Amino acid sequence: MNEQRLFRMTFASIYPLYVTKVERKGRTVDELHEVLTWLTGYDEAGLRAAVDSQVDLETFFAQAPAMNPDATLITGVICGYRVEEIADPLVQRIRWMDKLVDELARGKKMTSILRAQKVG
C-alpha cells in the first residue's frame, strides 16, 4: 500500500529535501522552521531531535506537540490531490506540510502561508 510507504518515510529523509527546495528559491531555513513549527508545534530542538532520531512520519505527527487548528485552512492541490479532500488524517497532515513548504518555496508571504486571520 502506497500510504504505508509514505507513513514509514523518515522525517530525516524529507527534511533536507525541504531545506534544499526553500534555499534554492531564496528562502531560509529559519522560515522553513517557522512554517514547520506553526503546523506541528515542534520547536527548533524538537525538529532537530526528529531528524536525529530518524522518526517516521507517522511518529513525527503522532508526537507533534500541538497541531495548529488553523491547518484546516490549508487548501489547494499537492501531489495531484486537493488537501482539503484527503480522508486519511495522517496523509492530510503530511500533505499539509508539503503544501506549506511548497508555498514558502514559491515565494508567498509568510502571513499568507501561516493563514493569519485579519482582525477588524
C-alpha positions in Angstrom: 0.0 0.0 0.0 1.4 3.4 -1.0 0.1 5.1 2.1 2.0 2.7 4.4 5.2 3.5 2.4 4.5 7.2 3.0 3.9 6.7 6.7 7.2 4.9 7.1 9.3 7.5 5.4 11.5 9.2 8.0 11.3 12.9 8.7 15.1 13.0 8.4 14.8 11.8 4.7 12.5 14.6 3.6 13.8 17.4 5.8 17.0 18.0 3.7 14.8 18.0 0.6 12.7 20.7 2.1 15.8 22.7 3.1 17.2 22.4 -0.5 13.9 23.4 -2.0 13.4 26.5 0.0 17.0 27.7 -0.1 17.1 27.2 -3.9 14.2 29.6 -4.1 15.8 32.2 -1.9 14.0 31.4 1.4 15.8 30.5 4.6 15.9 27.5 7.0 14.6 29.8 9.7 11.5 30.4 7.5 11.1 26.7 7.0 11.3 26.1 10.7 8.7 28.8 11.3 6.3 27.0 8.9 7.0 23.6 10.4 6.6 25.0 14.0 3.4 26.7 13.1 1.9 23.4 11.7 3.2 21.0 14.3 4.2 22.9 17.5 7.7 21.5 17.3 10.4 24.0 18.3 14.0 24.0 16.9 15.2 21.4 19.4 12.2 19.2 18.6 12.7 19.4 14.9 16.4 18.6 15.3 15.5 15.6 17.6 13.0 14.3 15.0 15.8 14.4 12.3 18.4 12.9 14.6 16.2 10.1 15.9 15.1 9.1 12.4 11.4 9.0 13.3 9.0 8.1 10.6 6.3 10.5 9.5 3.6 8.6 11.4 5.6 9.0 14.7 6.5 12.6 13.8 2.9 13.6 13.6 1.8 11.4 16.5 4.3 13.1 18.7 3.7 16.6 17.4 3.3 18.9 20.4 0.4 20.9 19.1 -1.1 20.6 15.6 -2.3 24.1 14.6 -6.1 24.2 14.5 -5.8 26.7 11.6 -4.2 23.9 9.5 -7.7 23.2 8.3 -7.5 26.4 6.3 -4.8 24.9 4.1 -6.3 24.3 0.7 -5.2 23.6 -2.8 -3.5 20.8 -4.8 -0.3 19.0 -3.9 0.9 15.7 -5.5 -2.3 15.7 -7.5 -4.7 15.7 -4.6 -6.8 18.5 -3.1 -5.5 18.6 0.5 -8.9 19.6 1.9 -10.5 16.4 0.5 -8.0 13.9 1.8 -9.8 11.5 4.1 -7.0 9.9 6.0 -5.9 12.3 8.7 -2.2 11.3 8.6 -2.0 11.6 4.8 -3.7 15.0 5.1 -1.2 16.2 7.7 1.8 15.1 5.5 0.3 16.8 2.5 -0.4 20.0 4.6 3.3 20.0 5.4 4.2 19.5 1.7 1.8 22.3 0.7 3.2 24.8 3.2 6.8 24.1 2.1 5.7 24.5 -1.5 4.1 27.8 -0.7 7.2 29.0 1.0 9.4 28.0 -1.9 7.0 29.7 -4.3 7.6 33.0 -2.5 4.2 33.5 -0.8 4.2 36.0 2.1 4.6 34.4 5.5 1.3 35.9 6.7 -0.5 34.1 3.9 1.4 30.8 4.5 0.6 30.8 8.2 -3.1 31.6 7.5 -3.0 34.8 9.5 -6.5 35.9 10.4 -7.3 39.6 9.7 -8.6 41.4 12.7 -11.2 44.1 12.4 
